[in-house]
Amino acid sequence: MTLLSTFFAAIICTVIWYRNAPKDDMKVGILCWLYWGASLMWLVDAIFEYAEVRAEYFTPAPADMLNDLFLGLSVIALGLIIWLVILLIKDPKGVVKNALSRGKH
């Protein structure tokens, strides 16, 4: 479930990035890299787990699937938080700068 959730998040981000390319004001490309990296990590993990347990890999317990889903959603949430922090620091549209300059007057 971790692989599936991050893989779908990566696909959705890539489609959003591609629709807005080459203009990437919202830095969605960074989010794509985060999710594709997580997907690659979970793919390697799945390959090694399959090599270890073979056929049992395809019959996980429901509790294990739920835990994996929560872990995948946590990774997606962490990726969004990292992206938001980067977006606020880079401030491509100047929103934060304008808000801070209005507060000084």
Contacts in CASP RR format, 6 or more apart in sequence:
PFRMAT RR
TARGET T0000
AUTHOR 0000-0000-0000
METHOD contacts of the structure
MODEL  1
MTLLSTFFAAIICTVIWYRNAPKDDMKVGILCWLYWGASLMWLVDAIFEY
AEVRAEYFTPAPADMLNDLFLGLSVIALGLIIWLVILLIKDPKGVVKNAL
SRGKH
1 65 0 8 1.000
1 68 0 8 1.000
1 69 0 8 1.000
1 71 0 8 1.000
1 72 0 8 1.000
2 42 0 8 1.000
2 45 0 8 1.000
2 68 0 8 1.000
2 69 0 8 1.000
2 71 0 8 1.000
2 72 0 8 1.000
2 75 0 8 1.000
3 39 0 8 1.000
3 42 0 8 1.000
3 43 0 8 1.000
3 45 0 8 1.000
3 46 0 8 1.000
5 69 0 8 1.000
5 72 0 8 1.000
5 73 0 8 1.000
5 75 0 8 1.000
5 76 0 8 1.000
6 35 0 8 1.000
6 38 0 8 1.000
6 39 0 8 1.000
6 42 0 8 1.000
6 72 0 8 1.000
6 75 0 8 1.000
6 76 0 8 1.000
7 39 0 8 1.000
7 42 0 8 1.000
9 35 0 8 1.000
9 76 0 8 1.000
10 32 0 8 1.000
10 35 0 8 1.000
10 36 0 8 1.000
10 37 0 8 1.000
10 38 0 8 1.000
10 39 0 8 1.000
13 28 0 8 1.000
13 29 0 8 1.000
13 31 0 8 1.000
13 32 0 8 1.000
13 35 0 8 1.000
14 32 0 8 1.000
14 36 0 8 1.000
16 28 0 8 1.000
17 24 0 8 1.000
17 28 0 8 1.000
17 29 0 8 1.000
17 31 0 8 1.000
17 32 0 8 1.000
20 26 0 8 1.000
20 28 0 8 1.000
25 92 0 8 1.000
25 93 0 8 1.000
26 87 0 8 1.000
26 92 0 8 1.000
27 83 0 8 1.000
27 86 0 8 1.000
27 87 0 8 1.000
27 90 0 8 1.000
27 92 0 8 1.000
30 83 0 8 1.000
30 86 0 8 1.000
31 79 0 8 1.000
31 80 0 8 1.000
31 83 0 8 1.000
34 79 0 8 1.000
34 82 0 8 1.000
34 83 0 8 1.000
35 76 0 8 1.000
35 79 0 8 1.000
38 75 0 8 1.000
38 79 0 8 1.000
46 57 0 8 1.000
49 57 0 8 1.000
50 57 0 8 1.000
60 68 0 8 1.000
88 96 0 8 1.000
91 97 0 8 1.000
END
